[in-house]
């Protein structure tokens, strides 16, 4: 498996009560329904994953939402791509190899 949890240390940043309290609380609060909202349309499919609304380490319940696997993958992909673009934007542009002289 490339990307995702396989290459991430994100799990180590979760609080000790993530699996025993926070995650179950959010899933129950959201009635195990996906809270993905795009253009006013809420998915509503069965949710089995909990996601941070605003990325980072804010693990308060108001920053957590239940998502279905499909929408969690979309959100994570968008966030990963945005992070890669931010990193690329900081590097100076490389010169074309044909323009490099002796």
Backbone atoms as SQL, in Angstrom:
CREATE TABLE atoms (id INTEGER PRIMARY KEY, chain TEXT, resi INTEGER, resn TEXT, atom TEXT, x REAL, y REAL, z REAL);
INSERT INTO atoms VALUES
  (1, 'A', 1, 'UNK', 'N', 0.844, -1.168, 0.000),
  (2, 'A', 1, 'UNK', 'CA', 0.000, 0.000, 0.000),
  (3, 'A', 1, 'UNK', 'C', 0.892, 1.235, 0.000),
  (4, 'A', 2, 'UNK', 'N', 0.703, 2.089, -0.965),
  (5, 'A', 2, 'UNK', 'CA', 1.495, 3.316, -1.003),
  (6, 'A', 2, 'UNK', 'C', 0.689, 4.454, -0.398),
  (7, 'A', 3, 'UNK', 'N', 1.401, 5.405, 0.174),
  (8, 'A', 3, 'UNK', 'CA', 0.735, 6.549, 0.779),
  (9, 'A', 3, 'UNK', 'C', -0.050, 6.159, 2.017),
  (10, 'A', 4, 'UNK', 'N', -0.930, 7.049, 2.448),
  (11, 'A', 4, 'UNK', 'CA', -1.792, 6.756, 3.572),
  (12, 'A', 4, 'UNK', 'C', -1.037, 6.414, 4.850),
  (13, 'A', 5, 'UNK', 'N', -1.612, 5.500, 5.621),
  (14, 'A', 5, 'UNK', 'CA', -1.053, 5.125, 6.914),
  (15, 'A', 5, 'UNK', 'C', 0.260, 4.379, 6.785),
  (16, 'A', 6, 'UNK', 'N', 0.495, 3.718, 5.654),
  (17, 'A', 6, 'UNK', 'CA', 1.698, 2.901, 5.512),
  (18, 'A', 6, 'UNK', 'C', 2.967, 3.729, 5.678),
  (19, 'A', 7, 'UNK', 'N', 2.942, 4.958, 5.217),
  (20, 'A', 7, 'UNK', 'CA', 4.134, 5.808, 5.248),
  (21, 'A', 7, 'UNK', 'C', 3.966, 6.990, 6.199),
  (22, 'A', 8, 'UNK', 'N', 2.972, 6.940, 7.049),
  (23, 'A', 8, 'UNK', 'CA', 2.656, 8.072, 7.901),
  (24, 'A', 8, 'UNK', 'C', 2.946, 7.768, 9.368),
  (25, 'A', 9, 'UNK', 'N', 3.289, 8.819, 10.100),
  (26, 'A', 9, 'UNK', 'CA', 3.416, 8.680, 11.546),
  (27, 'A', 9, 'UNK', 'C', 2.209, 9.325, 12.236),
  (28, 'A', 10, 'UNK', 'N', 1.187, 9.598, 11.463),
  (29, 'A', 10, 'UNK', 'CA', -0.007, 10.281, 11.952),
  (30, 'A', 10, 'UNK', 'C', -0.663, 9.549, 13.117),
  (31, 'A', 11, 'UNK', 'N', -0.671, 8.212, 13.063),
  (32, 'A', 11, 'UNK', 'CA', -1.323, 7.430, 14.117),
  (33, 'A', 11, 'UNK', 'C', -0.696, 7.722, 15.480),
  (34, 'A', 12, 'UNK', 'N', 0.605, 7.966, 15.503),
  (35, 'A', 12, 'UNK', 'CA', 1.278, 8.242, 16.773),
  (36, 'A', 12, 'UNK', 'C', 0.866, 9.595, 17.351),
  (37, 'A', 13, 'UNK', 'N', 0.269, 10.455, 16.534),
  (38, 'A', 13, 'UNK', 'CA', -0.170, 11.769, 16.999),
  (39, 'A', 13, 'UNK', 'C', -1.581, 11.748, 17.582),
  (40, 'A', 14, 'UNK', 'N', -2.279, 10.621, 17.438),
  (41, 'A', 14, 'UNK', 'CA', -3.633, 10.526, 17.973),
  (42, 'A', 14, 'UNK', 'C', -3.582, 10.401, 19.493),
  (43, 'A', 15, 'UNK', 'N', -4.568, 10.973, 20.180),
  (44, 'A', 15, 'UNK', 'CA', -4.582, 10.868, 21.641),
  (45, 'A', 15, 'UNK', 'C', -4.853, 9.427, 22.081),
  (46, 'A', 16, 'UNK', 'N', -4.481, 9.118, 23.303),
  (47, 'A', 16, 'UNK', 'CA', -4.645, 7.767, 23.838),
  (48, 'A', 16, 'UNK', 'C', -6.102, 7.294, 23.815),
  (49, 'A', 17, 'UNK', 'N', -7.041, 8.212, 23.938),
  (50, 'A', 17, 'UNK', 'CA', -8.450, 7.825, 23.985),
  (51, 'A', 17, 'UNK', 'C', -9.123, 7.851, 22.609),
  (52, 'A', 18, 'UNK', 'N', -8.359, 7.887, 21.533),
  (53, 'A', 18, 'UNK', 'CA', -8.933, 7.959, 20.178),
  (54, 'A', 18, 'UNK', 'C', -9.871, 6.783, 19.906),
  (55, 'A', 19, 'UNK', 'N', -9.395, 5.573, 20.116),
  (56, 'A', 19, 'UNK', 'CA', -10.181, 4.377, 19.780),
  (57, 'A', 19, 'UNK', 'C', -11.213, 4.011, 20.840),
  (58, 'A', 20, 'UNK', 'N', -10.958, 4.390, 22.076),
  (59, 'A', 20, 'UNK', 'CA', -11.859, 4.002, 23.160),
  (60, 'A', 20, 'UNK', 'C', -12.959, 5.023, 23.432),
  (61, 'A', 21, 'UNK', 'N', -12.696, 6.307, 23.136),
  (62, 'A', 21, 'UNK', 'CA', -13.679, 7.347, 23.457),
  (63, 'A', 21, 'UNK', 'C', -14.021, 8.248, 22.274),
  (64, 'A', 22, 'UNK', 'N', -13.028, 8.939, 21.714),
  (65, 'A', 22, 'UNK', 'CA', -13.300, 9.953, 20.692),
  (66, 'A', 22, 'UNK', 'C', -13.953, 9.386, 19.434),
  (67, 'A', 23, 'UNK', 'N', -13.311, 8.381, 18.841),
  (68, 'A', 23, 'UNK', 'CA', -13.824, 7.818, 17.593),
  (69, 'A', 23, 'UNK', 'C', -15.243, 7.267, 17.775),
  (70, 'A', 24, 'UNK', 'N', -15.489, 6.418, 18.793),
  (71, 'A', 24, 'UNK', 'CA', -16.861, 5.924, 18.984),
  (72, 'A', 24, 'UNK', 'C', -17.860, 7.051, 19.258),
  (73, 'A', 25, 'UNK', 'N', -17.437, 8.061, 20.019),
  (74, 'A', 25, 'UNK', 'CA', -18.338, 9.181, 20.307),
  (75, 'A', 25, 'UNK', 'C', -18.777, 9.879, 19.033),
  (76, 'A', 26, 'UNK', 'N', -17.816, 10.180, 18.147),
  (77, 'A', 26, 'UNK', 'CA', -18.136, 10.903, 16.906),
  (78, 'A', 26, 'UNK', 'C', -19.025, 10.059, 15.994),
  (79, 'A', 27, 'UNK', 'N', -18.710, 8.792, 15.858),
  (80, 'A', 27, 'UNK', 'CA', -19.540, 7.918, 15.013),
  (81, 'A', 27, 'UNK', 'C', -20.974, 7.863, 15.552),
  (82, 'A', 28, 'UNK', 'N', -21.134, 7.728, 16.864),
  (83, 'A', 28, 'UNK', 'CA', -22.478, 7.692, 17.447),
  (84, 'A', 28, 'UNK', 'C', -23.173, 9.040, 17.315),
  (85, 'A', 29, 'UNK', 'N', -22.435, 10.124, 17.577),
  (86, 'A', 29, 'UNK', 'CA', -23.016, 11.463, 17.468),
  (87, 'A', 29, 'UNK', 'C', -23.556, 11.719, 16.071),
  (88, 'A', 30, 'UNK', 'N', -22.800, 11.278, 15.067),
  (89, 'A', 30, 'UNK', 'CA', -23.187, 11.488, 13.671),
  (90, 'A', 30, 'UNK', 'C', -24.052, 10.353, 13.129),
  (91, 'A', 31, 'UNK', 'N', -24.520, 9.482, 14.028),
  (92, 'A', 31, 'UNK', 'CA', -25.428, 8.379, 13.692),
  (93, 'A', 31, 'UNK', 'C', -24.846, 7.465, 12.609),
  (94, 'A', 32, 'UNK', 'N', -23.534, 7.317, 12.607),
  (95, 'A', 32, 'UNK', 'CA', -22.838, 6.464, 11.630),
  (96, 'A', 32, 'UNK', 'C', -23.197, 6.855, 10.195),
  (97, 'A', 33, 'UNK', 'N', -23.407, 8.147, 9.972),
  (98, 'A', 33, 'UNK', 'CA', -23.738, 8.660, 8.635),
  (99, 'A', 33, 'UNK', 'C', -22.658, 9.630, 8.186),
  (100, 'A', 34, 'UNK', 'N', -22.266, 9.509, 6.933),
  (101, 'A', 34, 'UNK', 'CA', -21.217, 10.354, 6.360),
  (102, 'A', 34, 'UNK', 'C', -21.664, 11.803, 6.352),
  (103, 'A', 35, 'UNK', 'N', -20.822, 12.675, 6.900),
  (104, 'A', 35, 'UNK', 'CA', -21.127, 14.106, 6.994),
  (105, 'A', 35, 'UNK', 'C', -20.525, 14.917, 5.849),
  (106, 'A', 36, 'UNK', 'N', -19.985, 14.239, 4.826),
  (107, 'A', 36, 'UNK', 'CA', -19.401, 14.917, 3.669),
  (108, 'A', 36, 'UNK', 'C', -20.429, 15.873, 3.098),
  (109, 'A', 37, 'UNK', 'N', -20.066, 17.135, 3.019),
  (110, 'A', 37, 'UNK', 'CA', -20.970, 18.171, 2.515),
  (111, 'A', 37, 'UNK', 'C', -20.285, 18.888, 1.372),
  (112, 'A', 38, 'UNK', 'N', -20.858, 18.750, 0.194),
  (113, 'A', 38, 'UNK', 'CA', -20.312, 19.435, -0.973),
  (114, 'A', 38, 'UNK', 'C', -21.459, 20.122, -1.689),
  (115, 'A', 39, 'UNK', 'N', -21.377, 21.422, -1.755),
  (116, 'A', 39, 'UNK', 'CA', -22.414, 22.232, -2.400),
  (117, 'A', 39, 'UNK', 'C', -23.791, 22.012, -1.776),
  (118, 'A', 40, 'UNK', 'N', -23.821, 21.840, -0.445),
  (119, 'A', 40, 'UNK', 'CA', -25.082, 21.673, 0.253),
  (120, 'A', 40, 'UNK', 'C', -25.643, 20.265, 0.223),
  (121, 'A', 41, 'UNK', 'N', -24.975, 19.347, -0.436),
  (122, 'A', 41, 'UNK', 'CA', -25.412, 17.958, -0.480),
  (123, 'A', 41, 'UNK', 'C', -24.616, 17.169, 0.542),
  (124, 'A', 42, 'UNK', 'N', -25.319, 16.563, 1.502),
  (125, 'A', 42, 'UNK', 'CA', -24.666, 15.735, 2.511),
  (126, 'A', 42, 'UNK', 'C', -24.810, 14.284, 2.081),
  (127, 'A', 43, 'UNK', 'N', -23.696, 13.561, 2.048),
  (128, 'A', 43, 'UNK', 'CA', -23.669, 12.181, 1.564),
  (129, 'A', 43, 'UNK', 'C', -24.676, 11.296, 2.299),
  (130, 'A', 44, 'UNK', 'N', -24.509, 11.120, 3.611),
  (131, 'A', 44, 'UNK', 'CA', -25.441, 10.336, 4.391),
  (132, 'A', 44, 'UNK', 'C', -25.263, 8.828, 4.336),
  (133, 'A', 45, 'UNK', 'N', -24.319, 8.335, 3.535),
  (134, 'A', 45, 'UNK', 'CA', -24.064, 6.893, 3.502),
  (135, 'A', 45, 'UNK', 'C', -23.473, 6.429, 4.836),
  (136, 'A', 46, 'UNK', 'N', -23.415, 5.117, 5.018),
  (137, 'A', 46, 'UNK', 'CA', -22.849, 4.556, 6.242),
  (138, 'A', 46, 'UNK', 'C', -21.408, 5.039, 6.418),
  (139, 'A', 47, 'UNK', 'N', -21.099, 5.536, 7.595),
  (140, 'A', 47, 'UNK', 'CA', -19.752, 6.034, 7.910),
  (141, 'A', 47, 'UNK', 'C', -19.085, 5.089, 8.894),
  (142, 'A', 48, 'UNK', 'N', -17.825, 4.785, 8.621),
  (143, 'A', 48, 'UNK', 'CA', -17.055, 3.951, 9.544),
  (144, 'A', 48, 'UNK', 'C', -15.690, 4.565, 9.826),
  (145, 'A', 49, 'UNK', 'N', -15.501, 5.822, 9.438),
  (146, 'A', 49, 'UNK', 'CA', -14.229, 6.496, 9.650),
  (147, 'A', 49, 'UNK', 'C', -14.473, 7.867, 10.263),
  (148, 'A', 50, 'UNK', 'N', -13.494, 8.322, 11.047),
  (149, 'A', 50, 'UNK', 'CA', -13.585, 9.638, 11.685),
  (150, 'A', 50, 'UNK', 'C', -12.435, 10.482, 11.177),
  (151, 'A', 51, 'UNK', 'N', -12.760, 11.699, 10.796),
  (152, 'A', 51, 'UNK', 'CA', -11.795, 12.584, 10.149),
  (153, 'A', 51, 'UNK', 'C', -11.776, 13.940, 10.840),
  (154, 'A', 52, 'UNK', 'N', -10.614, 14.578, 10.767),
  (155, 'A', 52, 'UNK', 'CA', -10.482, 15.942, 11.269),
  (156, 'A', 52, 'UNK', 'C', -11.031, 16.904, 10.216),
  (157, 'A', 53, 'UNK', 'N', -11.935, 17.769, 10.589),
  (158, 'A', 53, 'UNK', 'CA', -12.499, 18.743, 9.658),
  (159, 'A', 53, 'UNK', 'C', -11.402, 19.697, 9.212),
  (160, 'A', 54, 'UNK', 'N', -10.714, 20.288, 10.179),
  (161, 'A', 54, 'UNK', 'CA', -9.555, 21.125, 9.889),
  (162, 'A', 54, 'UNK', 'C', -8.324, 20.270, 10.188),
  (163, 'A', 55, 'UNK', 'N', -7.473, 20.030, 9.187),
  (164, 'A', 55, 'UNK', 'CA', -6.312, 19.156, 9.411),
  (165, 'A', 55, 'UNK', 'C', -5.433, 19.663, 10.549),
  (166, 'A', 56, 'UNK', 'N', -4.799, 18.721, 11.200),
  (167, 'A', 56, 'UNK', 'CA', -3.896, 19.071, 12.292),
  (168, 'A', 56, 'UNK', 'C', -4.130, 18.187, 13.492),
  (169, 'A', 57, 'UNK', 'N', -3.811, 18.716, 14.640),
  (170, 'A', 57, 'UNK', 'CA', -3.898, 17.935, 15.869),
  (171, 'A', 57, 'UNK', 'C', -4.980, 18.430, 16.816),
  (172, 'A', 58, 'UNK', 'N', -6.006, 19.057, 16.279),
  (173, 'A', 58, 'UNK', 'CA', -7.141, 19.475, 17.097),
  (174, 'A', 58, 'UNK', 'C', -8.116, 18.296, 17.149),
  (175, 'A', 59, 'UNK', 'N', -8.073, 17.551, 18.255),
  (176, 'A', 59, 'UNK', 'CA', -8.871, 16.342, 18.388),
  (177, 'A', 59, 'UNK', 'C', -10.170, 16.576, 19.164),
  (178, 'A', 60, 'UNK', 'N', -10.582, 17.824, 19.277),
  (179, 'A', 60, 'UNK', 'CA', -11.851, 18.098, 19.951),
  (180, 'A', 60, 'UNK', 'C', -13.002, 17.571, 19.089),
  (181, 'A', 61, 'UNK', 'N', -14.052, 17.064, 19.704),
  (182, 'A', 61, 'UNK', 'CA', -15.167, 16.507, 18.936),
  (183, 'A', 61, 'UNK', 'C', -15.755, 17.459, 17.902),
  (184, 'A', 62, 'UNK', 'N', -15.735, 18.755, 18.179),
  (185, 'A', 62, 'UNK', 'CA', -16.301, 19.704, 17.211),
  (186, 'A', 62, 'UNK', 'C', -15.441, 19.827, 15.947),
  (187, 'A', 63, 'UNK', 'N', -14.216, 19.309, 15.981),
  (188, 'A', 63, 'UNK', 'CA', -13.364, 19.303, 14.793),
  (189, 'A', 63, 'UNK', 'C', -13.305, 17.911, 14.154),
  (190, 'A', 64, 'UNK', 'N', -14.172, 17.023, 14.584),
  (191, 'A', 64, 'UNK', 'CA', -14.183, 15.669, 14.045),
  (192, 'A', 64, 'UNK', 'C', -15.525, 15.382, 13.390),
  (193, 'A', 65, 'UNK', 'N', -15.494, 14.568, 12.336),
  (194, 'A', 65, 'UNK', 'CA', -16.723, 14.203, 11.646),
  (195, 'A', 65, 'UNK', 'C', -16.635, 12.761, 11.164),
  (196, 'A', 66, 'UNK', 'N', -17.783, 12.119, 11.074),
  (197, 'A', 66, 'UNK', 'CA', -17.860, 10.775, 10.522),
  (198, 'A', 66, 'UNK', 'C', -17.894, 10.874, 9.003),
  (199, 'A', 67, 'UNK', 'N', -17.105, 10.027, 8.342),
  (200, 'A', 67, 'UNK', 'CA', -17.096, 9.981, 6.881),
  (201, 'A', 67, 'UNK', 'C', -17.153, 8.537, 6.408),
  (202, 'A', 68, 'UNK', 'N', -17.706, 8.335, 5.223),
  (203, 'A', 68, 'UNK', 'CA', -17.637, 7.024, 4.590),
  (204, 'A', 68, 'UNK', 'C', -16.229, 6.867, 4.009),
  (205, 'A', 69, 'UNK', 'N', -15.871, 5.640, 3.707),
  (206, 'A', 69, 'UNK', 'CA', -14.525, 5.360, 3.193),
  (207, 'A', 69, 'UNK', 'C', -14.243, 6.172, 1.923),
  (208, 'A', 70, 'UNK', 'N', -15.229, 6.237, 1.026),
  (209, 'A', 70, 'UNK', 'CA', -15.061, 6.936, -0.254),
  (210, 'A', 70, 'UNK', 'C', -14.716, 8.412, -0.051),
  (211, 'A', 71, 'UNK', 'N', -15.498, 9.092, 0.773),
  (212, 'A', 71, 'UNK', 'CA', -15.264, 10.524, 0.950),
  (213, 'A', 71, 'UNK', 'C', -14.038, 10.821, 1.814),
  (214, 'A', 72, 'UNK', 'N', -13.707, 9.917, 2.732),
  (215, 'A', 72, 'UNK', 'CA', -12.483, 10.107, 3.503),
  (216, 'A', 72, 'UNK', 'C', -11.273, 10.014, 2.570),
  (217, 'A', 73, 'UNK', 'N', -11.305, 9.081, 1.620),
  (218, 'A', 73, 'UNK', 'CA', -10.207, 8.946, 0.660),
  (219, 'A', 73, 'UNK', 'C', -10.091, 10.193, -0.212),
  (220, 'A', 74, 'UNK', 'N', -11.208, 10.735, -0.652),
  (221, 'A', 74, 'UNK', 'CA', -11.193, 11.958, -1.474),
  (222, 'A', 74, 'UNK', 'C', -10.597, 13.115, -0.677),
  (223, 'A', 75, 'UNK', 'N', -11.066, 13.307, 0.558),
  (224, 'A', 75, 'UNK', 'CA', -10.581, 14.420, 1.381),
  (225, 'A', 75, 'UNK', 'C', -9.090, 14.287, 1.660),
  (226, 'A', 76, 'UNK', 'N', -8.651, 13.078, 2.021),
  (227, 'A', 76, 'UNK', 'CA', -7.231, 12.860, 2.308),
  (228, 'A', 76, 'UNK', 'C', -6.372, 13.089, 1.079),
  (229, 'A', 77, 'UNK', 'N', -6.856, 12.667, -0.077),
  (230, 'A', 77, 'UNK', 'CA', -6.116, 12.864, -1.321),
  (231, 'A', 77, 'UNK', 'C', -5.975, 14.354, -1.639),
  (232, 'A', 78, 'UNK', 'N', -7.052, 15.088, -1.489),
  (233, 'A', 78, 'UNK', 'CA', -7.006, 16.535, -1.742),
  (234, 'A', 78, 'UNK', 'C', -6.026, 17.234, -0.801),
  (235, 'A', 79, 'UNK', 'N', -6.057, 16.835, 0.484),
  (236, 'A', 79, 'UNK', 'CA', -5.147, 17.449, 1.452),
  (237, 'A', 79, 'UNK', 'C', -3.694, 17.089, 1.143),
  (238, 'A', 80, 'UNK', 'N', -3.443, 15.846, 0.755),
  (239, 'A', 80, 'UNK', 'CA', -2.092, 15.422, 0.404),
  (240, 'A', 80, 'UNK', 'C', -1.569, 16.142, -0.827),
  (241, 'A', 81, 'UNK', 'N', -2.420, 16.273, -1.829),
  (242, 'A', 81, 'UNK', 'CA', -2.016, 16.984, -3.045),
  (243, 'A', 81, 'UNK', 'C', -1.740, 18.457, -2.749),
  (244, 'A', 82, 'UNK', 'N', -2.566, 19.072, -1.926),
  (245, 'A', 82, 'UNK', 'CA', -2.347, 20.479, -1.567),
  (246, 'A', 82, 'UNK', 'C', -1.021, 20.642, -0.833),
  (247, 'A', 83, 'UNK', 'N', -0.694, 19.707, 0.051),
  (248, 'A', 83, 'UNK', 'CA', 0.574, 19.775, 0.788),
  (249, 'A', 83, 'UNK', 'C', 1.756, 19.623, -0.162),
  (250, 'A', 84, 'UNK', 'N', 1.642, 18.720, -1.125),
  (251, 'A', 84, 'UNK', 'CA', 2.728, 18.549, -2.102),
  (252, 'A', 84, 'UNK', 'C', 2.911, 19.800, -2.950),
  (253, 'A', 85, 'UNK', 'N', 1.807, 20.436, -3.348),
  (254, 'A', 85, 'UNK', 'CA', 1.918, 21.664, -4.139),
  (255, 'A', 85, 'UNK', 'C', 2.554, 22.786, -3.332),
  (256, 'A', 86, 'UNK', 'N', 2.210, 22.858, -2.038),
  (257, 'A', 86, 'UNK', 'CA', 2.842, 23.890, -1.192),
  (258, 'A', 86, 'UNK', 'C', 4.341, 23.659, -1.112),
  (259, 'A', 87, 'UNK', 'N', 4.764, 22.420, -0.984),
  (260, 'A', 87, 'UNK', 'CA', 6.186, 22.083, -0.906),
  (261, 'A', 87, 'UNK', 'C', 6.884, 22.415, -2.224),
  (262, 'A', 88, 'UNK', 'N', 6.260, 22.085, -3.331),
  (263, 'A', 88, 'UNK', 'CA', 6.835, 22.360, -4.652),
  (264, 'A', 88, 'UNK', 'C', 6.969, 23.861, -4.881),
  (265, 'A', 89, 'UNK', 'N', 6.008, 24.627, -4.391),
  (266, 'A', 89, 'UNK', 'CA', 6.025, 26.077, -4.599),
  (267, 'A', 89, 'UNK', 'C', 7.200, 26.737, -3.878),
  (268, 'A', 90, 'UNK', 'N', 7.740, 26.103, -2.836),
  (269, 'A', 90, 'UNK', 'CA', 8.855, 26.697, -2.091),
  (270, 'A', 90, 'UNK', 'C', 10.204, 26.472, -2.759),
  (271, 'A', 91, 'UNK', 'N', 10.294, 25.451, -3.603),
  (272, 'A', 91, 'UNK', 'CA', 11.576, 25.165, -4.252),
  (273, 'A', 91, 'UNK', 'C', 11.787, 26.130, -5.420),
  (274, 'A', 92, 'UNK', 'N', 13.017, 26.595, -5.612),
  (275, 'A', 92, 'UNK', 'CA', 13.269, 27.461, -6.769),
  (276, 'A', 92, 'UNK', 'C', 13.132, 26.638, -8.054),
  (277, 'A', 93, 'UNK', 'N', 12.699, 27.275, -9.123),
  (278, 'A', 93, 'UNK', 'CA', 12.548, 26.535, -10.374),
  (279, 'A', 93, 'UNK', 'C', 13.907, 26.026, -10.870),
  (280, 'A', 94, 'UNK', 'N', 13.892, 24.824, -11.418),
  (281, 'A', 94, 'UNK', 'CA', 15.130, 24.248, -11.946),
  (282, 'A', 94, 'UNK', 'C', 15.357, 24.761, -13.356),
  (283, 'A', 95, 'UNK', 'N', 16.623, 24.946, -13.693),
  (284, 'A', 95, 'UNK', 'CA', 16.951, 25.378, -15.044),
  (285, 'A', 95, 'UNK', 'C', 16.804, 24.204, -16.001),
  (286, 'A', 96, 'UNK', 'N', 16.407, 24.495, -17.195),
  (287, 'A', 96, 'UNK', 'CA', 16.281, 23.455, -18.214),
  (288, 'A', 96, 'UNK', 'C', 17.659, 22.876, -18.500),
  (289, 'A', 97, 'UNK', 'N', 17.793, 21.537, -18.604),
  (290, 'A', 97, 'UNK', 'CA', 19.110, 20.930, -18.827),
  (291, 'A', 97, 'UNK', 'C', 19.798, 21.422, -20.086),
  (292, 'A', 98, 'UNK', 'N', 19.040, 21.820, -21.089),
  (293, 'A', 98, 'UNK', 'CA', 19.630, 22.320, -22.339),
  (294, 'A', 98, 'UNK', 'C', 20.236, 23.703, -22.183),
  (295, 'A', 99, 'UNK', 'N', 19.874, 24.397, -21.089),
  (296, 'A', 99, 'UNK', 'CA', 20.385, 25.750, -20.876),
  (297, 'A', 99, 'UNK', 'C', 21.581, 25.788, -19.934),
  (298, 'A', 100, 'UNK', 'N', 21.941, 24.646, -19.375),
  (299, 'A', 100, 'UNK', 'CA', 23.069, 24.601, -18.450),
  (300, 'A', 100, 'UNK', 'C', 24.357, 24.518, -19.255),
  (301, 'A', 101, 'UNK', 'N', 25.192, 25.481, -19.041),
  (302, 'A', 101, 'UNK', 'CA', 26.445, 25.546, -19.804),
  (303, 'A', 101, 'UNK', 'C', 27.648, 25.179, -18.962),
  (304, 'A', 102, 'UNK', 'N', 28.798, 25.082, -19.593),
  (305, 'A', 102, 'UNK', 'CA', 30.027, 24.738, -18.867),
  (306, 'A', 102, 'UNK', 'C', 30.462, 25.835, -17.920);
